[in-house]
Amino acid sequence: MDSGLTPEAATPGTRARDKLSAEISRWLDGEPDSGLLADLRQAEATQSISHDMILNTLRAMLHAGYAPTSRFIAASVLALLRTPAAWEELQATGVTENAVKELLRHSGPVQAVARVCTQDVELDGRLLREGSDVILLIAAANHDPRQFPQPHELDFTRTPNHNLGFGWGAHACVGASLARLTCAVALNALLRHTPQLRLAGDPVHWRHATLRGLRTLPVSGGAA
């Protein structure tokens, strides 16, 4: 997704995409008789959906189901370790729904999304033409001090907290509930089994503009 900024990523990215498509094709060729794959295979047989559309949809589901969630968990751990009081608070209360929502606002993985204007619209004195591309900076919106006082601080009592970490309205993330649950389970396990966890060096982020994530997160601290 970032090949426009880092052209050297285009070739290995295309190669990885093709390998994933081939693997998905093998799943479908196995003639599954139940579940999502069977439903999609039936839809292809009735020509209500093309094979390429199936591959694209399953690739997107697999990527969206793993990459953002894993990056969200890692970024949440970093944010908590940088805020010892917040780490201690969650040790006492557990990871609540409000905590996940605030971590998503503070350290959400999705930095930006693209949209296409369906009609001419004026925004802040500028005319956006129908058909033009618009890049929405979700991370910037989630740290807008006009909407979120002290936006760089973790505040698990923050209300309202209408952040855009999972999109909004018709564009809300279909896997939001699963992502919230996955993050809560992972963080609760860390809080329970590694209560003395702490940073042991400087974290290194991937050089990606679309999905914020950590390449390395040095930590130390024995298990309980």
N, C-alpha and C positions, 0 to 999 in steps of 0.2 A: 504493500500500500504506500510505502514511502519512496518508491523508485523514482518519483519525480524530483525528489530532493537528493537522493543518493542513487544515481544511475547504476552504480556497480551492484546494487541489490536486485536489479531487474532479472538478470540471467539466472542466478541461483533461486530466486523467488519463483520464476516460471517453471524451472526444473522441479522444484518441490511441489508446486501446484499440479503438475502433470503426474508426478508419482502418486499423489493423493487421489487424483481422479482415477488412475489405473487401479488403485486399491479398492476404491468405492465400486468401480465396475465389476471387480471380482466378487464383491459382496452380492451385487445384484445378479450376477451370473450364477450364483449359488442357489438361485430359485428359492428364496426365503418364503415360507408359507404363513408367516404371521408377523405382526408388528408393523412399524413404519416402513421398512424396506419392502415388505410384501405389498403394502398399500400403494407405494410409489411405483412398484413394478406393474401392478394392475392398472394404474393410471396411464403408464406408458403404453401398455398393451391396447388400451382403448383410445390411444392417441389424444388424450386430454392434456397431456404434458409431455414435452420432448425429453429425450435422453440427456441432452446437454443441460437442460433446465434442472433435471434431477441431480446431476453431478454438481452443478453450481450451488444448488440449495444445500445439499449435504456437506459440501466443502465449507460453506458459510456457517452451517450449524456446528460442525466440528470445531472450526477455528474459534467461533464466538463462544462456544461452550467451554473452551480450555484457556485460550490466551488471555482474555481480559480478566477472568476470574483468578487465575494464578498470579497475575500481576497485581491485582487488587489486594490479594492476601499479603503478598510481599511488601507492598507499599504501606499497607495498614500496620504491619509489624514494625516497619521503620518509623512510621509516625508515632506509634506508641512508645517505642524505645527512646525516641527523642523527647518524649513527654512523660517522664517517670510517674507523675501524678495520675495521668490517664491510665497507664499500665496498672498501677496499684488500684485505681478505682474499678477497673474491669475484673481484677482478681477478686474483689469483694462482691461485685454485683453480677458477674458473668457478662457475656456479650449480649446486650439488649438490642432491640430493633432500632432504638434511637442512636445507639453507638454505631451500628452498621451504617445508618443513614449519614451520620456525621463523618465517619471515615470515608464514605463514598464521596461526599462533598469535598472533603479536605484532600484526599489522596486517590481519587478515582482514576482508573486506567485510561479511559477514553478522553483524549485531549481535544479532538475536533471531529466533526462530521461534515459531509458535503450534501447540499440540497440544490435543486434546480427550481428557479422561479416559474410558477405556472401562469403568472400574469405580471404586468408592470406593477411595481409597488414602490412607494417612497419611504425611505428609512433614514431618519436623522438628517433630512435635507438632501439625501442622495437618491437618485432614481435607479432602481434595479430593474433591468429589462426582462421581460418574459423570455425564458430559455437560458438565461445567464446562470452560471454556477455561483453558489454562495457557500463559503466556508464558515461554519459556525464554531467558535472557540468555546467549547463547553467548559474546559478547565478555568478559563478566564471568567466566565459567567459565574461559576461556583465560588469564585474568590472576589466577587464584586462587593466592595465595602458598603455600597448603597443598599444591598440586599442582605448581606451577612456581616454584621459588626465584628471587628477583629477577625477577619476571614482566615488568617493564617494560624489561628489558635484552634485546638480541639475543644469543643464544648458539647458534651453529650446531653445537655439540657437545652440546646439551641431549639428555639421554636419561634416562628415557623421555620421549616427547613426544606423549602421547595427547591431542591437542587436538581440539576439536569444530568446527574451521573448515569441514570438509566433512560435518558431521553424523556419525552413527555408526549401525552396525548396519543395520536395515531402512530407516532414513532417511538413509543415506549418499548423497551427491550422485552422480548417475549420470554427470555430466561431470567428475568429479574428476581423472581421468587427463589429459584434454584441457586442463583449466585449469592443472594443474601444468606441462605441457609448454609451453603458451602463455606462462606467466609466465617460465619458465626461458629460452625463446628470446628474449623481449623484453628481459629483464634482461641476458642475455649480450651482446646487440647493443648496448645502452647502455654497458655496461662496456667493450666493445671499441672503439666508435666515439666515445664521449664520455668518456674517462677523467678529464677535468678538470671534469666536471659538478659544480656546487655550487648551493646555494640562493641565490636573489637577492632574496628577499622573504618575506613571511609567506604560507603557504598558506591557502586558504579552503576549508572543507568545505561540502558541501551540507547543508542543514538537513533531513536525513532520519534517521529513527530506525531503519529496518529495514536499509538498505544504507548502510554508511559509505563515503564517497567524497569526492574532491576536486573542487571547482569550478574552482580555479586552483592551479597549482603553479609559481611563478616560479623559473626556473633560469637559469644562465649557464654558459658553458664551451664552447670550440670543439671541433669534431670532430677526431679523431686523423688 
